[in-house]
């Protein structure tokens, strides 16, 4: 990974180029895999463009960290929201596929590798889980409900990986009485902090109206 990642965890020029190439390739693959029932028609150009933009915005805003914990946990500039929006607009299947691709980009951005299954929990499954927001897309307050469920689902996989692989990295000064809860406290502390900020943001009337306008554009409606 040193060819793509610098010693301090950043990306080399090859890493940035690789991310762009991988992003494009994964979105194209997702467009094929997300074929609809109507005679196998995949993503149209509009849908493909919005999925690519959503993933790109999520990737860029994940670099803007309001607060960061050791071993990768951080409160970002609403990065999860962009994957959730894709799921809300186009359904869970597309959301999960885009989340899966985004998880691979996150792995390239800042890899922590203890085992293959740990990588799956912390990157593949966790970010793909954001796509479950799509199951609530057609419900009243679907974006809000879907976002909350998506954050909790992402946290589940991070927590699972925490119990299986990260317990040895628990700080020595962590209260022993709460030792069994360490993965839950660690992962949901930053996820819920970003979640609360995002819920406040998307609940603001001007933001809600703007997102509704973008949603109509994403669906090609006037």
C-alpha atoms as a printed R data frame, in Angstrom:
    type eleno elety resid chain resno       x      y       z
1   ATOM     1    CA   UNK     A     1   0.000  0.000   0.000
2   ATOM     2    CA   UNK     A     2   3.023  2.338   0.311
3   ATOM     3    CA   UNK     A     3   2.782  3.094  -3.422
4   ATOM     4    CA   UNK     A     4  -0.653  4.630  -2.813
5   ATOM     5    CA   UNK     A     5  -0.386  5.768   0.822
6   ATOM     6    CA   UNK     A     6   2.255  7.973   2.436
7   ATOM     7    CA   UNK     A     7   3.883  7.174   5.760
8   ATOM     8    CA   UNK     A     8   1.546  9.553   7.617
9   ATOM     9    CA   UNK     A     9  -1.566  7.954   6.153
10  ATOM    10    CA   UNK     A    10  -2.204 10.387   3.284
11  ATOM    11    CA   UNK     A    11  -2.510  9.585  -0.388
12  ATOM    12    CA   UNK     A    12   0.293  9.773  -2.911
13  ATOM    13    CA   UNK     A    13  -0.303 11.109  -6.425
14  ATOM    14    CA   UNK     A    14  -0.750  7.521  -7.570
15  ATOM    15    CA   UNK     A    15  -3.207  7.050  -4.723
16  ATOM    16    CA   UNK     A    16  -5.372  9.969  -5.857
17  ATOM    17    CA   UNK     A    17  -5.288  8.787  -9.452
18  ATOM    18    CA   UNK     A    18  -6.116  5.274  -8.339
19  ATOM    19    CA   UNK     A    19  -9.067  6.545  -6.305
20  ATOM    20    CA   UNK     A    20 -10.521  8.378  -9.282
21  ATOM    21    CA   UNK     A    21 -10.065  5.373 -11.556
22  ATOM    22    CA   UNK     A    22 -11.515  3.026  -8.963
23  ATOM    23    CA   UNK     A    23 -14.441  5.339  -8.344
24  ATOM    24    CA   UNK     A    24 -15.342  5.464 -12.021
25  ATOM    25    CA   UNK     A    25 -14.866  1.720 -12.452
26  ATOM    26    CA   UNK     A    26 -16.966  0.841  -9.429
27  ATOM    27    CA   UNK     A    27 -19.811  3.130 -10.438
28  ATOM    28    CA   UNK     A    28 -19.829  1.569 -13.904
29  ATOM    29    CA   UNK     A    29 -19.859 -1.895 -12.338
30  ATOM    30    CA   UNK     A    30 -22.648 -0.810 -10.011
31  ATOM    31    CA   UNK     A    31 -24.668  0.427 -12.984
32  ATOM    32    CA   UNK     A    32 -24.459 -3.024 -14.532
33  ATOM    33    CA   UNK     A    33 -25.203 -4.919 -11.341
34  ATOM    34    CA   UNK     A    34 -28.137 -2.691 -10.421
35  ATOM    35    CA   UNK     A    35 -30.101 -3.724 -13.495
36  ATOM    36    CA   UNK     A    36 -33.798 -3.089 -13.103
37  ATOM    37    CA   UNK     A    37 -36.569 -5.613 -13.623
38  ATOM    38    CA   UNK     A    38 -37.666 -3.912 -16.804
39  ATOM    39    CA   UNK     A    39 -35.687 -6.068 -19.225
40  ATOM    40    CA   UNK     A    40 -32.397 -5.576 -17.420
41  ATOM    41    CA   UNK     A    41 -32.114 -1.849 -17.945
42  ATOM    42    CA   UNK     A    42 -29.278 -0.465 -15.815
43  ATOM    43    CA   UNK     A    43 -28.591  3.068 -14.615
44  ATOM    44    CA   UNK     A    44 -29.396  5.840 -17.035
45  ATOM    45    CA   UNK     A    45 -26.967  8.724 -17.471
46  ATOM    46    CA   UNK     A    46 -28.697 10.911 -14.887
47  ATOM    47    CA   UNK     A    47 -28.696  8.218 -12.225
48  ATOM    48    CA   UNK     A    48 -25.095  7.303 -12.956
49  ATOM    49    CA   UNK     A    49 -24.046 10.949 -12.688
50  ATOM    50    CA   UNK     A    50 -25.816 11.469  -9.363
51  ATOM    51    CA   UNK     A    51 -24.326  8.268  -7.923
52  ATOM    52    CA   UNK     A    52 -20.842  9.345  -8.984
53  ATOM    53    CA   UNK     A    53 -21.340 12.851  -7.577
54  ATOM    54    CA   UNK     A    54 -22.718 11.495  -4.319
55  ATOM    55    CA   UNK     A    55 -19.762  9.183  -3.861
56  ATOM    56    CA   UNK     A    56 -17.296 11.924  -4.800
57  ATOM    57    CA   UNK     A    57 -18.855 14.398  -2.344
58  ATOM    58    CA   UNK     A    58 -18.826 11.770   0.400
59  ATOM    59    CA   UNK     A    59 -15.172 11.059  -0.306
60  ATOM    60    CA   UNK     A    60 -14.155 14.730  -0.304
61  ATOM    61    CA   UNK     A    61 -16.106 15.654   2.851
62  ATOM    62    CA   UNK     A    62 -14.675 12.636   4.677
63  ATOM    63    CA   UNK     A    63 -11.367 14.522   4.619
64  ATOM    64    CA   UNK     A    64 -12.940 17.441   6.515
65  ATOM    65    CA   UNK     A    65 -12.810 16.100  10.061
66  ATOM    66    CA   UNK     A    66 -14.404 18.087  12.858
67  ATOM    67    CA   UNK     A    67 -13.049 15.644  15.423
68  ATOM    68    CA   UNK     A    68 -10.888 12.546  15.126
69  ATOM    69    CA   UNK     A    69 -10.302  9.588  17.425
70  ATOM    70    CA   UNK     A    70  -7.355  7.166  17.351
71  ATOM    71    CA   UNK     A    71  -7.640  4.264  14.881
72  ATOM    72    CA   UNK     A    72  -9.829  6.075  12.381
73  ATOM    73    CA   UNK     A    73 -13.051  7.146  14.077
74  ATOM    74    CA   UNK     A    74 -13.987 10.716  13.181
75  ATOM    75    CA   UNK     A    75 -16.797 13.235  12.921
76  ATOM    76    CA   UNK     A    76 -16.750 14.467   9.325
77  ATOM    77    CA   UNK     A    77 -18.503 17.188   7.351
78  ATOM    78    CA   UNK     A    78 -21.739 15.193   6.828
79  ATOM    79    CA   UNK     A    79 -19.982 12.630   4.602
80  ATOM    80    CA   UNK     A    80 -22.436  9.798   5.360
81  ATOM    81    CA   UNK     A    81 -25.349 11.925   4.208
82  ATOM    82    CA   UNK     A    82 -24.331 11.813   0.550
83  ATOM    83    CA   UNK     A    83 -24.461  8.002   0.408
84  ATOM    84    CA   UNK     A    84 -27.771  8.037   2.267
85  ATOM    85    CA   UNK     A    85 -29.191 10.522  -0.239
86  ATOM    86    CA   UNK     A    86 -28.343  8.180  -3.118
87  ATOM    87    CA   UNK     A    87 -30.104  5.348  -1.301
88  ATOM    88    CA   UNK     A    88 -33.092  7.564  -0.542
89  ATOM    89    CA   UNK     A    89 -33.453  8.624  -4.176
90  ATOM    90    CA   UNK     A    90 -32.714  5.351  -5.957
91  ATOM    91    CA   UNK     A    91 -33.456  2.594  -3.473
92  ATOM    92    CA   UNK     A    92 -31.587  0.281  -1.153
93  ATOM    93    CA   UNK     A    93 -29.985 -1.842  -3.872
94  ATOM    94    CA   UNK     A    94 -28.283  1.111  -5.530
95  ATOM    95    CA   UNK     A    95 -27.453  2.648  -2.155
96  ATOM    96    CA   UNK     A    96 -25.768 -0.523  -0.920
97  ATOM    97    CA   UNK     A    97 -23.745 -0.848  -4.126
98  ATOM    98    CA   UNK     A    98 -22.614  2.775  -3.980
99  ATOM    99    CA   UNK     A    99 -21.859  2.399  -0.261
100 ATOM   100    CA   UNK     A   100 -19.821 -0.702  -1.031
101 ATOM   101    CA   UNK     A   101 -17.778  1.194  -3.628
102 ATOM   102    CA   UNK     A   102 -17.356  4.097  -1.213
103 ATOM   103    CA   UNK     A   103 -16.107  1.707   1.453
104 ATOM   104    CA   UNK     A   104 -13.348  0.543  -0.875
105 ATOM   105    CA   UNK     A   105 -12.369  4.158  -1.461
106 ATOM   106    CA   UNK     A   106 -12.265  4.687   2.299
107 ATOM   107    CA   UNK     A   107  -9.950  1.707   2.589
108 ATOM   108    CA   UNK     A   108  -7.565  3.251   0.073
109 ATOM   109    CA   UNK     A   109  -7.843  6.632   1.803
110 ATOM   110    CA   UNK     A   110  -6.788  5.364   5.233
111 ATOM   111    CA   UNK     A   111  -6.349  1.609   5.566
112 ATOM   112    CA   UNK     A   112  -6.230 -0.158   8.926
113 ATOM   113    CA   UNK     A   113  -5.592 -3.840   8.342
114 ATOM   114    CA   UNK     A   114  -5.709 -6.485  11.053
115 ATOM   115    CA   UNK     A   115  -7.415 -9.246   9.067
116 ATOM   116    CA   UNK     A   116  -9.562 -9.719   5.981
117 ATOM   117    CA   UNK     A   117 -12.796 -9.920   7.964
118 ATOM   118    CA   UNK     A   118 -11.837 -6.830   9.972
119 ATOM   119    CA   UNK     A   119 -11.398 -4.935   6.685
120 ATOM   120    CA   UNK     A   120 -14.829 -6.172   5.599
121 ATOM   121    CA   UNK     A   121 -16.423 -5.054   8.880
122 ATOM   122    CA   UNK     A   122 -14.768 -1.635   9.006
123 ATOM   123    CA   UNK     A   123 -14.943 -0.741   5.326
124 ATOM   124    CA   UNK     A   124 -17.030 -2.997   3.070
125 ATOM   125    CA   UNK     A   125 -19.978 -3.968   5.279
126 ATOM   126    CA   UNK     A   126 -20.045 -0.771   7.343
127 ATOM   127    CA   UNK     A   127 -20.291  1.653   4.436
128 ATOM   128    CA   UNK     A   128 -22.496 -0.622   2.347
129 ATOM   129    CA   UNK     A   129 -24.860 -0.618   5.326
130 ATOM   130    CA   UNK     A   130 -25.544  3.082   4.705
131 ATOM   131    CA   UNK     A   131 -27.549  1.929   1.705
132 ATOM   132    CA   UNK     A   132 -30.271  0.456   3.934
133 ATOM   133    CA   UNK     A   133 -31.630  3.998   4.090
134 ATOM   134    CA   UNK     A   134 -33.202  3.205   0.733
135 ATOM   135    CA   UNK     A   135 -35.740  0.911   2.370
136 ATOM   136    CA   UNK     A   136 -37.379  4.010   3.874
137 ATOM   137    CA   UNK     A   137 -37.199  6.239   0.812
138 ATOM   138    CA   UNK     A   138 -40.933  6.183   0.071
139 ATOM   139    CA   UNK     A   139 -42.077  6.551   3.672
140 ATOM   140    CA   UNK     A   140 -43.054  9.776   5.385
141 ATOM   141    CA   UNK     A   141 -39.884 11.443   6.701
142 ATOM   142    CA   UNK     A   142 -38.045  8.679   4.865
143 ATOM   143    CA   UNK     A   143 -34.756 10.560   4.589
144 ATOM   144    CA   UNK     A   144 -34.644 11.276   8.304
145 ATOM   145    CA   UNK     A   145 -35.636  7.767   9.362
146 ATOM   146    CA   UNK     A   146 -33.414  6.160   6.759
147 ATOM   147    CA   UNK     A   147 -30.425  8.227   7.815
148 ATOM   148    CA   UNK     A   148 -30.813  7.262  11.479
149 ATOM   149    CA   UNK     A   149 -31.174  3.561  10.631
150 ATOM   150    CA   UNK     A   150 -28.193  3.762   8.260
151 ATOM   151    CA   UNK     A   151 -25.952  5.274  10.940
152 ATOM   152    CA   UNK     A   152 -26.987  2.601  13.431
153 ATOM   153    CA   UNK     A   153 -26.380 -0.111  10.824
154 ATOM   154    CA   UNK     A   154 -22.919  1.217  10.012
155 ATOM   155    CA   UNK     A   155 -22.142  1.313  13.722
156 ATOM   156    CA   UNK     A   156 -23.165 -2.327  14.109
157 ATOM   157    CA   UNK     A   157 -20.439 -3.526  11.747
158 ATOM   158    CA   UNK     A   158 -17.786 -1.253  13.240
159 ATOM   159    CA   UNK     A   159 -18.766 -2.537  16.678
160 ATOM   160    CA   UNK     A   160 -18.640 -6.143  15.527
161 ATOM   161    CA   UNK     A   161 -15.127 -5.564  14.225
162 ATOM   162    CA   UNK     A   162 -14.308 -3.852  17.506
163 ATOM   163    CA   UNK     A   163 -15.275 -6.859  19.590
164 ATOM   164    CA   UNK     A   164 -13.448 -9.271  17.300
165 ATOM   165    CA   UNK     A   165 -10.248 -7.341  16.622
166 ATOM   166    CA   UNK     A   166  -9.872 -4.031  18.458
167 ATOM   167    CA   UNK     A   167 -10.316 -4.892  22.157
168 ATOM   168    CA   UNK     A   168  -6.532 -5.101  22.639
169 ATOM   169    CA   UNK     A   169  -6.263 -1.465  21.551
170 ATOM   170    CA   UNK     A   170  -8.499 -0.199  24.349
171 ATOM   171    CA   UNK     A   171  -6.810  2.674  26.259
172 ATOM   172    CA   UNK     A   172  -5.339  1.647  29.595
173 ATOM   173    CA   UNK     A   173  -7.185  4.434  31.394
174 ATOM   174    CA   UNK     A   174 -10.571  3.304  30.060
175 ATOM   175    CA   UNK     A   175 -12.875  2.422  33.008
176 ATOM   176    CA   UNK     A   176 -12.691 -1.320  33.629
177 ATOM   177    CA   UNK     A   177 -16.367 -1.379  34.577
178 ATOM   178    CA   UNK     A   178 -17.193 -0.322  31.007
179 ATOM   179    CA   UNK     A   179 -14.655 -2.571  29.289
180 ATOM   180    CA   UNK     A   180 -17.329 -4.789  27.726
181 ATOM   181    CA   UNK     A   181 -18.961 -1.703  26.200
182 ATOM   182    CA   UNK     A   182 -15.778 -0.199  24.753
183 ATOM   183    CA   UNK     A   183 -16.469 -0.996  21.047
184 ATOM   184    CA   UNK     A   184 -20.010  0.334  21.359
185 ATOM   185    CA   UNK     A   185 -18.941  3.522  23.132
186 ATOM   186    CA   UNK     A   186 -16.000  4.121  20.791
187 ATOM   187    CA   UNK     A   187 -17.874  3.643  17.522
188 ATOM   188    CA   UNK     A   188 -21.203  5.205  18.361
189 ATOM   189    CA   UNK     A   189 -19.584  8.217  20.043
190 ATOM   190    CA   UNK     A   190 -18.388  9.688  16.755
191 ATOM   191    CA   UNK     A   191 -21.134  8.211  14.554
192 ATOM   192    CA   UNK     A   192 -23.949  9.587  16.709
193 ATOM   193    CA   UNK     A   193 -22.190 12.941  17.081
194 ATOM   194    CA   UNK     A   194 -22.087 13.337  13.300
195 ATOM   195    CA   UNK     A   195 -25.573 11.851  13.093
196 ATOM   196    CA   UNK     A   196 -27.054 14.440  15.450
197 ATOM   197    CA   UNK     A   197 -25.428 17.294  13.532
198 ATOM   198    CA   UNK     A   198 -26.706 15.886  10.235
199 ATOM   199    CA   UNK     A   199 -30.244 15.365  11.542
200 ATOM   200    CA   UNK     A   200 -30.301 18.991  12.676
201 ATOM   201    CA   UNK     A   201 -29.044 20.091   9.256
202 ATOM   202    CA   UNK     A   202 -31.551 18.146   7.166
203 ATOM   203    CA   UNK     A   203 -34.387 19.199   9.477
204 ATOM   204    CA   UNK     A   204 -33.838 22.893   8.745
205 ATOM   205    CA   UNK     A   205 -36.647 24.100   6.419
206 ATOM   206    CA   UNK     A   206 -34.332 25.697   3.801
207 ATOM   207    CA   UNK     A   207 -32.154 22.573   3.649
208 ATOM   208    CA   UNK     A   208 -35.158 20.279   3.517
209 ATOM   209    CA   UNK     A   209 -36.617 22.303   0.637
210 ATOM   210    CA   UNK     A   210 -33.284 22.302  -1.203
211 ATOM   211    CA   UNK     A   211 -32.932 18.521  -0.851
212 ATOM   212    CA   UNK     A   212 -36.460 18.026  -2.155
213 ATOM   213    CA   UNK     A   213 -35.577 20.110  -5.210
214 ATOM   214    CA   UNK     A   214 -32.419 18.084  -5.807
215 ATOM   215    CA   UNK     A   215 -34.397 14.857  -5.355
216 ATOM   216    CA   UNK     A   216 -36.827 15.901  -8.104
217 ATOM   217    CA   UNK     A   217 -33.874 16.650 -10.366
218 ATOM   218    CA   UNK     A   218 -32.327 13.273  -9.545
219 ATOM   219    CA   UNK     A   219 -35.531 11.617 -10.705
220 ATOM   220    CA   UNK     A   220 -35.842 13.825 -13.776
221 ATOM   221    CA   UNK     A   221 -38.991 15.538 -12.512
222 ATOM   222    CA   UNK     A   222 -39.744 19.191 -13.086
